Structure formats: structure tokens, C-alpha cells
Amino acid sequence: MSEKSPYDEFLTREEVSVLTGYKSKGKQINQLKKQGIPFRLNGRNEPIVLRQSLLGIKKQNSGNSPVKPRWQSPVFSST
């Protein structure tokens, strides 16, 4: 079996370049800010982006919490 690398959680330099459309670190940072994509800077001032932040993956809910019903105007209520 192959082990999952801890680095798989982060986009590669190439992926950040494709995502932002820029190879320059400064331009990548500006574009990530414009797009509202969370990132951190590493020791080389390179933007580090978590895959999870792009995929919209949220912590898995255990399923025990009830689903909140959607609000509906009493005017349209059938009761």
C-alpha cells in the first residue's frame, strides 16, 4: 500500500501558478487575495494553499445534528 504524503494537502508551485495565472510570487499573492483564497506564506515568501480551501471540504458532520428547517413566510404557509 502506498502512504499518503503530508504534502498532498497543499497545492504544488505549478498548481498555484495555474490557479492564479502568474509565476511571480508577488502577483500570485495579489491574485489569491483578489479571489479570496486563503493562504499562508512560507519561509521563502511563497504562497501556500491548502487543497481543502479550494474544494470547499468542511469537517465531516457526525450526522447527529438536526437539519435546520428553511424559513418560510407565514403568508405562504399551508397551515
N, C-alpha and C positions, 0 to 999 in steps of 0.2 A: 504494500500500500504506500502511496505517496503522501508525505506530510504536507500540510498547508503551510506556506511561508507566512510569517507575520507581516511581510512587506506587501502581500496581496491585498491588504486593507487600504493601501494607498495607490493613487494614480501614479503611473510612471512619468518621467520627464516628457516623454513623447506624447503621452495622453494629455498632459496639462497643456502642451503646445497645441495639440489638435483642438482641445476644448476651447482655448482662448483665441486661437488663431495667430499666436505670437510665439517667437522663440526667445525674445528678450525677457528676462526675469521681471524687470520693471513694468513692461507692458502687460505681462501675464497677470501681475498683481493688480494693476488697474482694471483689467478686464474682469477678473474674478470679483472684484469689489462691485463693478457695474452690474454684473449678473447676480449678485447677492449670494455667491457661492462661498461658504465658509472655508477658510484655510488657515494654516499656520506657516510661519517662516522657519526654515531650518537654519543651521549654523552658517550656511552659505547664502543666506537670504533668498533661498528658492522657495516658492510656494508649495506647500504640501497639502494635498486634498484627499480627504477620506472618500472612498467609494460610496460608503453609506450615505453621505450627504448628497450625492447625485442621484442615487437610486430611490431616495425617499423611504428607505427602510427604517421603520421605527422599532423600538424594542417590542418583542412579541408579547402580546397580552395573554394572560393565562386563560382568558375566556370566562372568568368568574364575574367580571364587572358587567352590570346590566347595560344594555344599549339605551341611550337617552332618546326618548321619542322626539321627533321633529315637531317644532311649534306649529300650530295651525290656528288661524283666526277663528274665534267662536262664530263668526258670521257664516263661515263655510262648514262648520261642524254639523254632522248629521244627527247629533243628539238633541 
